[in-house]
C-alpha cells in the first residue's frame, strides 16, 4: 500500500502584523528541494481539534475546495487502530511556483490570498511541528472498505501539531528581495518580494493514506495540480509545445562551444570570450535578452544594463564631425580670393610671366586700361583689376579633408547606432546572474507557450469539432513536468 504525506495547514486569526516574524531561508540554511515533496497539500482550516483524523477523502481537493469539503466521516473508522500521540520535532519549509489563471486564484482564495493572484509568482510556507497523532489501517479496515465501497480516495491517518507561516511572494531581482527555497528552481532558490503573510497554529499537517489506487491523483501543496507552476522538465514536453519553446528558449552557453575555429584545450580563449546567450536561432546579444526579459516577465530590473555597446564610435564620430564639418564649410567659402600686387610676376622687360597667379595685369604706357583698374606698385605703367580672383590652394586641400572627415564621421555614427547591441560576448551581467535571469525567463516562457498552445488547439477544436488538446502540469512522486492530452 502506498502512503502519501499530505500537509494540512490553515489560517489563524492572527493578522499579518502578528508577533511571529517572517524569516525566509537563506541558501546556507535550507538545501534545494521541497522538504514536503510533491505529495503534500496545505488547506486553510487549522485548529486544536483532531476530529479530522480518520476522516475519508472522497477526492483530492481541487478548484479551491478545502480538505474538509472533500472529506466525510469514515464508516469503517472502528477498524482503524486506536489513536497514538507522540512528540515530533521538525521544520518544513518550501516555496511553490504558481500557475497563471483561475486555478491559482482559486487555490490562493482558500488561503485568503485571492487578491495576490495577479502578482504572486510563489506560495511560501514554513511549519515548525512538535507532536503527532496517528491512526493506521488494518486488514479489517481494507476489507471493510471493499465491502462497503465508501472509503473514497483515502483517509487522514495522522495529524501534526505546531506553528507556521504562509506567504505569497512575487519573484524579483531587485534589491530587498529574499531567497525562497523552491524545488525545481534555479539553484533551489528564487529571489522574491513578500506580498502578504499569515501565521497558523494547531494541527497544521496531516498524513493521508490512499486506499483506492485506481483513484490515485497527483497533488501538490495547493491541492489542485493545475494551480502549481510548470517545472521545467523539457524532455516531458508535448511535441506541440516543445518545438515552440525550444525555438525561443534562452540558454547560457560557453562561447568556446560556439566558435568554429576553437578547439578546447588548444589555446586560451581571447579576452572577452566567455559565455553567450543563445536561442534556437543562434547567439543572442545581452541587450536583446534584456529586452525580451522585460517584455515577457514585466520585470525592469535589468533595464539599466541595456546600453549602446558601440558608444565609442558615436563619441568618436561626434568629435570628428565637430571638427570636419566646420572645416568643410569654411574651406568651401574660401575656395578663391582677390588678387593682390604680389600675385603678378614680370619679366625684366616688364611683361607678365606665364606662371603669374593672376593674368589680368596690363602693360600700357599710353594709359589705356579699363575703368576701375589700379596701378601696380613699382610699375606705374602697369594696371590690374582689384576684383580679379585667384584659386585658394589651401582651401581646396582643406575642402577635401573636410569632405573625407565628414563622411567618416557620418559612417561612424551610423555604425554606432546600427551596432547598438554589440557582440554576443559583450556583457555587463555576470554569469551567475545570467543563469538566474535566464531560469526565470524560461519559466515564464514555458508557461506562456503552454497557455498559447492550449488556447490555439482549443480554438481549432471549436472550429473543426475535433478532439481538444489539453496541457497541464503534473506533480507526483513518479513524475514531474507537464503532459498533453487529446
C-alpha angles and dihedrals in degrees: 000000000000120000125205122197112223122186115216113195132157147185122280125205089255110121124232090262094055127139095267113092123223109239114178117197125260121220089256093054102050131032121229114272133059115285089208097045129212093298096068125100131192122207130179106244109091119163143138093262116105094195090115088071112106096012118140121242113217091196143338112291110259143158091035096308117144126229090254090056094055096042133076139175114299114242089198096046092116089065093060121092118264120271117279123193126197141157121267131176118197141132123216119193132167146130125234120209112231128227121228121254140027098330094064091041091055092046093049090047090064088057094046094253101106091123090063095055094102096051107024116100098175142031113216128198137176123185128188108192130188109175142028133207116195146178125187133205125250137201088263091053093052091049091047090053091052093047097047099029091213103113095095119186098340144297138262103259100174142019124204121206127211148088132289151149137244123199141172118223139184118220113241142157095210124116113275096041120131130221115253120191110237126178107235094015123128105283089352092285141079127196110237144166115236112237102181136345137196134198120226131194136179131038095000102165136044135189115218124199116208114226100173110056091183089066095045110136136179115259138176137194091285094049103234109074089212089067091063124090121251114266111217102249096147098180089065095055118120112248092247090060099034097062094051094042095048091050091058103027114117121223132187104229135186105249089221089070092055099048110091095203096047121098113191109248093015095104139330116284115255117262110279095030108116131110126351135193115242140179134184091290099050138269121002123203120237092245091054091050090050091053093048091046094053093045094050103038101027088228112134097184091109096050093095089061092061110092141135106288089196098052089128090065091050092049092045092047091049092050093046090047091050088059101035101047095055089044090053093047097045094045092047089055093050104045089124138027137190119273118254129198091261090063091070120084123190139200117234087259090059102255122128116260121238092245096056111132091224122039105190099087113122129212104203122148091185090065094241107151136129120278114270096028117127132209120262113244110258091014107077093175094050123081134186139192108254089202095058113116134213133200116269104225094189092051091049090053093046089049089060090048091048093050093049093045093048092049091049092048091051090049092050092051092047091050092046090054097040093047092045093135096050122201127331092249095057109103143169091174114084118235095247089054090045090055092052095046092046091051091054091045093051093048090053091044093052092049090049093045093050092048093048092046091050092049092048094049092046089050091052089047091054093049099042100030089232125142111287123243117232128195120190139160117251124200121182139131090265101040139026121183138057132298136203122224132193 
